[in-house]
Amino acid sequence: MPGRGEVCMKCRADLRVCINCVSYDPHVAQQCRERRAEPVLEKHVGNFCELFDFVKRRWIPKAEVNQREAAARDQLKRLLGD
């Protein structure tokens, strides 16, 4: 259960945000299934919701190749002579 000020170690994004909550649903009013929760305008920013419960998702890596990343890696390999 992340605290209010905890951030992702890789990208420095807030962890305790509406988008990471089990009650978040973009298809309902205020994008929250919890009726007792106070409305939050910025769903991607840390907030003080007492009803927050961290969602557990299965991580699936992207299968597609990022063309921009592949081009940058090829350019770096040519530069370094690999």
Biopython code that builds the backbone (N, CA, C, O; Angstrom):
import numpy as np
from Bio.PDB.StructureBuilder import StructureBuilder

atoms = [
    (1, "MET", "N", (0.838, -1.176, 0.000)),
    (1, "MET", "CA", (0.000, 0.000, 0.000)),
    (1, "MET", "C", (0.882, 1.237, 0.000)),
    (1, "MET", "O", (1.500, 1.552, 1.017)),
    (2, "PRO", "N", (0.950, 1.943, -1.121)),
    (2, "PRO", "CA", (1.824, 3.119, -1.184)),
    (2, "PRO", "C", (1.295, 4.273, -0.350)),
    (2, "PRO", "O", (0.087, 4.472, -0.229)),
    (3, "GLY", "N", (2.220, 5.025, 0.223)),
    (3, "GLY", "CA", (1.857, 6.216, 0.974)),
    (3, "GLY", "C", (1.597, 7.389, 0.053)),
    (3, "GLY", "O", (1.799, 7.281, -1.157)),
    (4, "ARG", "N", (1.159, 8.490, 0.594)),
    (4, "ARG", "CA", (0.779, 9.673, -0.183)),
    (4, "ARG", "C", (1.925, 10.212, -1.027)),
    (4, "ARG", "O", (1.698, 10.664, -2.149)),
    (5, "GLY", "N", (3.131, 10.176, -0.521)),
    (5, "GLY", "CA", (4.255, 10.772, -1.234)),
    (5, "GLY", "C", (5.118, 9.801, -2.010)),
    (5, "GLY", "O", (6.143, 10.206, -2.559)),
    (6, "GLU", "N", (4.741, 8.533, -2.077)),
    (6, "GLU", "CA", (5.590, 7.554, -2.759)),
    (6, "GLU", "C", (5.485, 7.685, -4.275)),
    (6, "GLU", "O", (4.416, 7.943, -4.830)),
    (7, "VAL", "N", (6.635, 7.497, -4.925)),
    (7, "VAL", "CA", (6.709, 7.621, -6.377)),
    (7, "VAL", "C", (7.380, 6.393, -6.974)),
    (7, "VAL", "O", (8.065, 5.643, -6.278)),
    (8, "CYS", "N", (7.175, 6.200, -8.266)),
    (8, "CYS", "CA", (7.822, 5.122, -9.002)),
    (8, "CYS", "C", (9.319, 5.396, -9.045)),
    (8, "CYS", "O", (9.739, 6.513, -9.346)),
    (9, "MET", "N", (10.115, 4.394, -8.749)),
    (9, "MET", "CA", (11.564, 4.577, -8.728)),
    (9, "MET", "C", (12.127, 4.799, -10.132)),
    (9, "MET", "O", (13.199, 5.386, -10.280)),
    (10, "LYS", "N", (11.424, 4.340, -11.154)),
    (10, "LYS", "CA", (11.926, 4.468, -12.521)),
    (10, "LYS", "C", (11.526, 5.791, -13.169)),
    (10, "LYS", "O", (12.371, 6.486, -13.733)),
    (11, "CYS", "N", (10.227, 6.146, -13.090)),
    (11, "CYS", "CA", (9.755, 7.335, -13.807)),
    (11, "CYS", "C", (9.382, 8.507, -12.899)),
    (11, "CYS", "O", (9.026, 9.577, -13.393)),
    (12, "ARG", "N", (9.458, 8.322, -11.586)),
    (12, "ARG", "CA", (9.164, 9.360, -10.595)),
    (12, "ARG", "C", (7.701, 9.813, -10.594)),
    (12, "ARG", "O", (7.408, 10.915, -10.129)),
    (13, "ALA", "N", (6.783, 8.996, -11.100)),
    (13, "ALA", "CA", (5.350, 9.320, -11.096)),
    (13, "ALA", "C", (4.744, 8.928, -9.751)),
    (13, "ALA", "O", (5.183, 7.962, -9.126)),
    (14, "ASP", "N", (3.735, 9.677, -9.309)),
    (14, "ASP", "CA", (3.041, 9.355, -8.066)),
    (14, "ASP", "C", (2.398, 7.980, -8.173)),
    (14, "ASP", "O", (1.905, 7.607, -9.237)),
    (15, "LEU", "N", (2.399, 7.219, -7.077)),
    (15, "LEU", "CA", (1.775, 5.896, -7.077)),
    (15, "LEU", "C", (0.356, 5.926, -6.528)),
    (15, "LEU", "O", (-0.508, 5.184, -6.993)),
    (16, "ARG", "N", (0.117, 6.777, -5.546)),
    (16, "ARG", "CA", (-1.209, 6.835, -4.930)),
    (16, "ARG", "C", (-2.089, 7.807, -5.713)),
    (16, "ARG", "O", (-2.343, 8.931, -5.280)),
    (17, "VAL", "N", (-2.544, 7.348, -6.868)),
    (17, "VAL", "CA", (-3.376, 8.155, -7.766)),
    (17, "VAL", "C", (-4.624, 7.366, -8.114)),
    (17, "VAL", "O", (-4.650, 6.142, -7.988)),
    (18, "CYS", "N", (-5.650, 8.066, -8.549)),
    (18, "CYS", "CA", (-6.928, 7.417, -8.880)),
    (18, "CYS", "C", (-6.767, 6.308, -9.910)),
    (18, "CYS", "O", (-7.426, 5.273, -9.812)),
    (19, "ILE", "N", (-5.909, 6.509, -10.884)),
    (19, "ILE", "CA", (-5.744, 5.529, -11.954)),
    (19, "ILE", "C", (-5.211, 4.201, -11.408)),
    (19, "ILE", "O", (-5.434, 3.160, -12.024)),
    (20, "ASN", "N", (-4.520, 4.212, -10.281)),
    (20, "ASN", "CA", (-3.993, 2.987, -9.672)),
    (20, "ASN", "C", (-4.920, 2.394, -8.615)),
    (20, "ASN", "O", (-4.515, 1.492, -7.882)),
    (21, "CYS", "N", (-6.141, 2.876, -8.523)),
    (21, "CYS", "CA", (-7.091, 2.411, -7.508)),
    (21, "CYS", "C", (-8.062, 1.383, -8.104)),
    (21, "CYS", "O", (-8.422, 1.476, -9.278)),
    (22, "VAL", "N", (-8.481, 0.410, -7.298)),
    (22, "VAL", "CA", (-9.434, -0.598, -7.779)),
    (22, "VAL", "C", (-10.779, 0.012, -8.104)),
    (22, "VAL", "O", (-11.530, -0.567, -8.890)),
    (23, "SER", "N", (-11.114, 1.153, -7.535)),
    (23, "SER", "CA", (-12.407, 1.794, -7.787)),
    (23, "SER", "C", (-12.418, 2.664, -9.037)),
    (23, "SER", "O", (-13.479, 3.137, -9.444)),
    (24, "TYR", "N", (-11.268, 2.881, -9.649)),
    (24, "TYR", "CA", (-11.204, 3.729, -10.848)),
    (24, "TYR", "C", (-11.890, 3.025, -12.013)),
    (24, "TYR", "O", (-11.604, 1.867, -12.315)),
    (25, "ASP", "N", (-12.792, 3.740, -12.652)),
    (25, "ASP", "CA", (-13.500, 3.223, -13.824)),
    (25, "ASP", "C", (-13.844, 4.415, -14.711)),
    (25, "ASP", "O", (-14.675, 5.239, -14.330)),
    (26, "PRO", "N", (-13.225, 4.525, -15.880)),
    (26, "PRO", "CA", (-13.471, 5.696, -16.738)),
    (26, "PRO", "C", (-14.895, 5.771, -17.292)),
    (26, "PRO", "O", (-15.263, 6.778, -17.897)),
    (27, "HIS", "N", (-15.694, 4.736, -17.098)),
    (27, "HIS", "CA", (-17.045, 4.704, -17.675)),
    (27, "HIS", "C", (-18.156, 5.056, -16.690)),
    (27, "HIS", "O", (-19.331, 4.974, -17.049)),
    (28, "VAL", "N", (-17.821, 5.445, -15.459)),
    (28, "VAL", "CA", (-18.849, 5.820, -14.477)),
    (28, "VAL", "C", (-18.680, 7.289, -14.095)),
    (28, "VAL", "O", (-17.688, 7.926, -14.448)),
    (29, "ALA", "N", (-19.657, 7.811, -13.374)),
    (29, "ALA", "CA", (-19.618, 9.213, -12.947)),
    (29, "ALA", "C", (-18.387, 9.483, -12.086)),
    (29, "ALA", "O", (-18.060, 8.691, -11.202)),
    (30, "GLN", "N", (-17.726, 10.564, -12.335)),
    (30, "GLN", "CA", (-16.506, 10.983, -11.637)),
    (30, "GLN", "C", (-15.377, 9.958, -11.778)),
    (30, "GLN", "O", (-14.375, 10.061, -11.070)),
    (31, "GLN", "N", (-15.510, 8.986, -12.658)),
    (31, "GLN", "CA", (-14.535, 7.916, -12.909)),
    (31, "GLN", "C", (-14.189, 7.111, -11.656)),
    (31, "GLN", "O", (-13.075, 6.602, -11.537)),
    (32, "CYS", "N", (-15.134, 6.992, -10.722)),
    (32, "CYS", "CA", (-14.910, 6.257, -9.475)),
    (32, "CYS", "C", (-16.162, 5.466, -9.110)),
    (32, "CYS", "O", (-17.261, 6.018, -9.052)),
    (33, "ARG", "N", (-15.985, 4.163, -8.863)),
    (33, "ARG", "CA", (-17.114, 3.319, -8.480)),
    (33, "ARG", "C", (-17.472, 3.468, -6.998)),
    (33, "ARG", "O", (-18.548, 3.047, -6.572)),
    (34, "GLU", "N", (-16.583, 4.057, -6.225)),
    (34, "GLU", "CA", (-16.824, 4.257, -4.794)),
    (34, "GLU", "C", (-17.667, 5.513, -4.613)),
    (34, "GLU", "O", (-17.186, 6.620, -4.852)),
    (35, "ARG", "N", (-18.906, 5.353, -4.197)),
    (35, "ARG", "CA", (-19.835, 6.486, -4.083)),
    (35, "ARG", "C", (-19.488, 7.450, -2.952)),
    (35, "ARG", "O", (-19.862, 8.622, -3.001)),
    (36, "ARG", "N", (-18.778, 6.969, -1.935)),
    (36, "ARG", "CA", (-18.454, 7.827, -0.791)),
    (36, "ARG", "C", (-17.237, 8.708, -1.038)),
    (36, "ARG", "O", (-16.978, 9.627, -0.262)),
    (37, "ALA", "N", (-16.489, 8.444, -2.101)),
    (37, "ALA", "CA", (-15.261, 9.202, -2.370)),
    (37, "ALA", "C", (-15.571, 10.609, -2.859)),
    (37, "ALA", "O", (-16.524, 10.832, -3.606)),
    (38, "GLU", "N", (-14.745, 11.549, -2.419)),
    (38, "GLU", "CA", (-14.878, 12.921, -2.897)),
    (38, "GLU", "C", (-14.311, 13.001, -4.312)),
    (38, "GLU", "O", (-13.327, 12.327, -4.617)),
    (39, "PRO", "N", (-14.912, 13.811, -5.178)),
    (39, "PRO", "CA", (-14.434, 13.917, -6.561)),
    (39, "PRO", "C", (-12.997, 14.444, -6.632)),
    (39, "PRO", "O", (-12.616, 15.363, -5.908)),
    (40, "VAL", "N", (-12.219, 13.837, -7.521)),
    (40, "VAL", "CA", (-10.841, 14.258, -7.762)),
    (40, "VAL", "C", (-10.744, 14.655, -9.230)),
    (40, "VAL", "O", (-11.105, 13.877, -10.112)),
    (41, "LEU", "N", (-10.258, 15.860, -9.489)),
    (41, "LEU", "CA", (-10.190, 16.347, -10.865)),
    (41, "LEU", "C", (-9.024, 15.751, -11.647)),
    (41, "LEU", "O", (-9.190, 15.364, -12.804)),
    (42, "GLU", "N", (-7.861, 15.673, -11.038)),
    (42, "GLU", "CA", (-6.676, 15.161, -11.727)),
    (42, "GLU", "C", (-6.408, 13.727, -11.266)),
    (42, "GLU", "O", (-5.879, 13.506, -10.176)),
    (43, "LYS", "N", (-6.771, 12.775, -12.092)),
    (43, "LYS", "CA", (-6.692, 11.356, -11.732)),
    (43, "LYS", "C", (-5.268, 10.811, -11.725)),
    (43, "LYS", "O", (-5.017, 9.757, -11.140)),
    (44, "HIS", "N", (-4.343, 11.505, -12.360)),
    (44, "HIS", "CA", (-2.964, 11.024, -12.458)),
    (44, "HIS", "C", (-2.030, 11.652, -11.417)),
    (44, "HIS", "O", (-0.835, 11.359, -11.398)),
    (45, "VAL", "N", (-2.576, 12.513, -10.553)),
    (45, "VAL", "CA", (-1.785, 13.200, -9.539)),
    (45, "VAL", "C", (-2.124, 12.635, -8.164)),
    (45, "VAL", "O", (-3.278, 12.294, -7.903)),
    (46, "GLY", "N", (-1.138, 12.534, -7.291)),
    (46, "GLY", "CA", (-1.356, 12.023, -5.948)),
    (46, "GLY", "C", (-2.440, 12.786, -5.209)),
    (46, "GLY", "O", (-2.561, 14.002, -5.353)),
    (47, "ASN", "N", (-3.244, 12.057, -4.402)),
    (47, "ASN", "CA", (-4.326, 12.714, -3.663)),
    (47, "ASN", "C", (-4.472, 12.093, -2.280)),
    (47, "ASN", "O", (-3.721, 11.185, -1.923)),
    (48, "PHE", "N", (-5.423, 12.572, -1.511)),
    (48, "PHE", "CA", (-5.592, 12.155, -0.120)),
    (48, "PHE", "C", (-6.800, 11.246, 0.089)),
    (48, "PHE", "O", (-7.303, 11.173, 1.211)),
    (49, "CYS", "N", (-7.285, 10.557, -0.931)),
    (49, "CYS", "CA", (-8.473, 9.716, -0.809)),
    (49, "CYS", "C", (-8.228, 8.606, 0.222)),
    (49, "CYS", "O", (-7.277, 7.834, 0.102)),
    (50, "GLU", "N", (-9.090, 8.540, 1.223)),
    (50, "GLU", "CA", (-8.967, 7.522, 2.276)),
    (50, "GLU", "C", (-9.479, 6.164, 1.821)),
    (50, "GLU", "O", (-9.228, 5.157, 2.484)),
    (51, "LEU", "N", (-10.191, 6.120, 0.704)),
    (51, "LEU", "CA", (-10.769, 4.878, 0.205)),
    (51, "LEU", "C", (-9.882, 4.207, -0.844)),
    (51, "LEU", "O", (-10.289, 3.231, -1.474)),
    (52, "PHE", "N", (-8.679, 4.728, -1.026)),
    (52, "PHE", "CA", (-7.745, 4.190, -2.031)),
    (52, "PHE", "C", (-7.350, 2.759, -1.687)),
    (52, "PHE", "O", (-7.001, 2.453, -0.546)),
    (53, "ASP", "N", (-7.411, 1.887, -2.695)),
    (53, "ASP", "CA", (-6.952, 0.504, -2.568)),
    (53, "ASP", "C", (-6.178, 0.191, -3.841)),
    (53, "ASP", "O", (-6.745, 0.220, -4.933)),
    (54, "PHE", "N", (-4.895, -0.105, -3.711)),
    (54, "PHE", "CA", (-4.019, -0.297, -4.864)),
    (54, "PHE", "C", (-4.488, -1.466, -5.723)),
    (54, "PHE", "O", (-4.708, -2.564, -5.213)),
    (55, "VAL", "N", (-4.639, -1.233, -7.010)),
    (55, "VAL", "CA", (-5.096, -2.263, -7.938)),
    (55, "VAL", "C", (-3.942, -3.221, -8.243)),
    (55, "VAL", "O", (-2.784, -2.811, -8.316)),
    (56, "LYS", "N", (-4.270, -4.478, -8.416)),
    (56, "LYS", "CA", (-3.265, -5.476, -8.775)),
    (56, "LYS", "C", (-3.522, -5.879, -10.218)),
    (56, "LYS", "O", (-4.541, -6.494, -10.530)),
    (57, "ARG", "N", (-2.581, -5.524, -11.100)),
    (57, "ARG", "CA", (-2.697, -5.829, -12.520)),
    (57, "ARG", "C", (-1.575, -6.761, -12.944)),
    (57, "ARG", "O", (-0.505, -6.787, -12.336)),
    (58, "ARG", "N", (-1.832, -7.511, -13.976)),
    (58, "ARG", "CA", (-0.801, -8.360, -14.546)),
    (58, "ARG", "C", (-0.080, -7.554, -15.609)),
    (58, "ARG", "O", (-0.709, -7.013, -16.518)),
    (59, "TRP", "N", (1.239, -7.471, -15.497)),
    (59, "TRP", "CA", (2.023, -6.704, -16.449)),
    (59, "TRP", "C", (2.292, -7.547, -17.680)),
    (59, "TRP", "O", (2.767, -8.678, -17.575)),
    (60, "ILE", "N", (1.991, -6.997, -18.846)),
    (60, "ILE", "CA", (2.234, -7.670, -20.115)),
    (60, "ILE", "C", (3.115, -6.752, -20.950)),
    (60, "ILE", "O", (2.706, -5.640, -21.287)),
    (61, "PRO", "N", (4.326, -7.207, -21.288)),
    (61, "PRO", "CA", (5.213, -6.349, -22.067)),
    (61, "PRO", "C", (4.682, -6.142, -23.480)),
    (61, "PRO", "O", (3.970, -6.991, -24.018)),
    (62, "LYS", "N", (5.030, -5.021, -24.067)),
    (62, "LYS", "CA", (4.612, -4.731, -25.435)),
    (62, "LYS", "C", (5.329, -5.662, -26.401)),
    (62, "LYS", "O", (6.538, -5.863, -26.296)),
    (63, "ALA", "N", (4.595, -6.219, -27.324)),
    (63, "ALA", "CA", (5.165, -7.124, -28.304)),
    (63, "ALA", "C", (5.733, -6.373, -29.512)),
    (63, "ALA", "O", (6.627, -6.869, -30.198)),
    (64, "GLU", "N", (5.212, -5.195, -29.755)),
    (64, "GLU", "CA", (5.629, -4.438, -30.921)),
    (64, "GLU", "C", (6.981, -3.761, -30.696)),
    (64, "GLU", "O", (7.353, -3.450, -29.565)),
    (65, "VAL", "N", (7.691, -3.545, -31.767)),
    (65, "VAL", "CA", (8.995, -2.896, -31.714)),
    (65, "VAL", "C", (8.797, -1.400, -31.930)),
    (65, "VAL", "O", (8.118, -0.976, -32.865)),
    (66, "ASN", "N", (9.395, -0.620, -31.059)),
    (66, "ASN", "CA", (9.352, 0.834, -31.191)),
    (66, "ASN", "C", (10.369, 1.236, -32.250)),
    (66, "ASN", "O", (11.574, 1.116, -32.032)),
    (67, "GLN", "N", (9.889, 1.714, -33.393)),
    (67, "GLN", "CA", (10.767, 2.046, -34.522)),
    (67, "GLN", "C", (11.764, 3.147, -34.170)),
    (67, "GLN", "O", (12.918, 3.109, -34.598)),
    (68, "ARG", "N", (11.318, 4.115, -33.400)),
    (68, "ARG", "CA", (12.206, 5.214, -33.025)),
    (68, "ARG", "C", (13.338, 4.713, -32.120)),
    (68, "ARG", "O", (14.493, 5.108, -32.274)),
    (69, "GLU", "N", (12.986, 3.840, -31.179)),
    (69, "GLU", "CA", (13.999, 3.274, -30.282)),
    (69, "GLU", "C", (14.968, 2.396, -31.064)),
    (69, "GLU", "O", (16.176, 2.464, -30.838)),
    (70, "ALA", "N", (14.462, 1.574, -31.979)),
    (70, "ALA", "CA", (15.315, 0.691, -32.775)),
    (70, "ALA", "C", (16.286, 1.504, -33.631)),
    (70, "ALA", "O", (17.456, 1.144, -33.754)),
    (71, "ALA", "N", (15.805, 2.591, -34.219)),
    (71, "ALA", "CA", (16.671, 3.442, -35.037)),
    (71, "ALA", "C", (17.753, 4.091, -34.185)),
    (71, "ALA", "O", (18.906, 4.176, -34.606)),
    (72, "ALA", "N", (17.395, 4.545, -33.002)),
    (72, "ALA", "CA", (18.378, 5.168, -32.105)),
    (72, "ALA", "C", (19.430, 4.151, -31.670)),
    (72, "ALA", "O", (20.614, 4.478, -31.601)),
    (73, "ARG", "N", (19.008, 2.923, -31.376)),
    (73, "ARG", "CA", (19.970, 1.876, -30.982)),
    (73, "ARG", "C", (20.914, 1.534, -32.136)),
    (73, "ARG", "O", (22.115, 1.364, -31.923)),
    (74, "ASP", "N", (20.382, 1.431, -33.351)),
    (74, "ASP", "CA", (21.223, 1.145, -34.527)),
    (74, "ASP", "C", (22.231, 2.255, -34.757)),
    (74, "ASP", "O", (23.393, 2.001, -35.076)),
    (75, "GLN", "N", (21.772, 3.497, -34.591)),
    (75, "GLN", "CA", (22.660, 4.643, -34.772)),
    (75, "GLN", "C", (23.774, 4.636, -33.723)),
    (75, "GLN", "O", (24.924, 4.947, -34.035)),
    (76, "LEU", "N", (23.440, 4.287, -32.497)),
    (76, "LEU", "CA", (24.430, 4.216, -31.421)),
    (76, "LEU", "C", (25.437, 3.092, -31.692)),
    (76, "LEU", "O", (26.635, 3.267, -31.467)),
    (77, "LYS", "N", (24.963, 1.956, -32.166)),
    (77, "LYS", "CA", (25.867, 0.840, -32.485)),
    (77, "LYS", "C", (26.844, 1.237, -33.592)),
    (77, "LYS", "O", (28.027, 0.904, -33.519)),
    (78, "ARG", "N", (26.360, 1.946, -34.619)),
    (78, "ARG", "CA", (27.237, 2.385, -35.701)),
    (78, "ARG", "C", (28.266, 3.385, -35.180)),
    (78, "ARG", "O", (29.430, 3.368, -35.581)),
    (79, "LEU", "N", (27.808, 4.262, -34.272)),
    (79, "LEU", "CA", (28.700, 5.273, -33.712)),
    (79, "LEU", "C", (29.823, 4.631, -32.891)),
    (79, "LEU", "O", (30.973, 5.068, -32.951)),
    (80, "LEU", "N", (29.478, 3.596, -32.127)),
    (80, "LEU", "CA", (30.447, 2.941, -31.267)),
    (80, "LEU", "C", (31.201, 1.819, -31.981)),
    (80, "LEU", "O", (32.152, 1.261, -31.432)),
    (81, "GLY", "N", (30.782, 1.491, -33.190)),
    (81, "GLY", "CA", (31.482, 0.464, -33.961)),
    (81, "GLY", "C", (31.129, -0.959, -33.565)),
    (81, "GLY", "O", (31.933, -1.870, -33.765)),
    (82, "ASP", "N", (29.950, -1.166, -33.011)),
    (82, "ASP", "CA", (29.502, -2.518, -32.641)),
    (82, "ASP", "C", (28.845, -3.221, -33.805)),
    (82, "ASP", "O", (28.410, -4.365, -33.670)),
]
sb = StructureBuilder()
sb.init_structure("model")
sb.init_model(0)
sb.init_chain("A")
sb.init_seg("    ")
for serial, (resi, resn, name, xyz) in enumerate(atoms, 1):
    if name == "N":
        sb.init_residue(resn, " ", resi, " ")
    sb.init_atom(name, np.array(xyz, "f"), 0.0, 1.0, " ", f" {name:<3s}", serial, name[0])
structure = sb.get_structure()
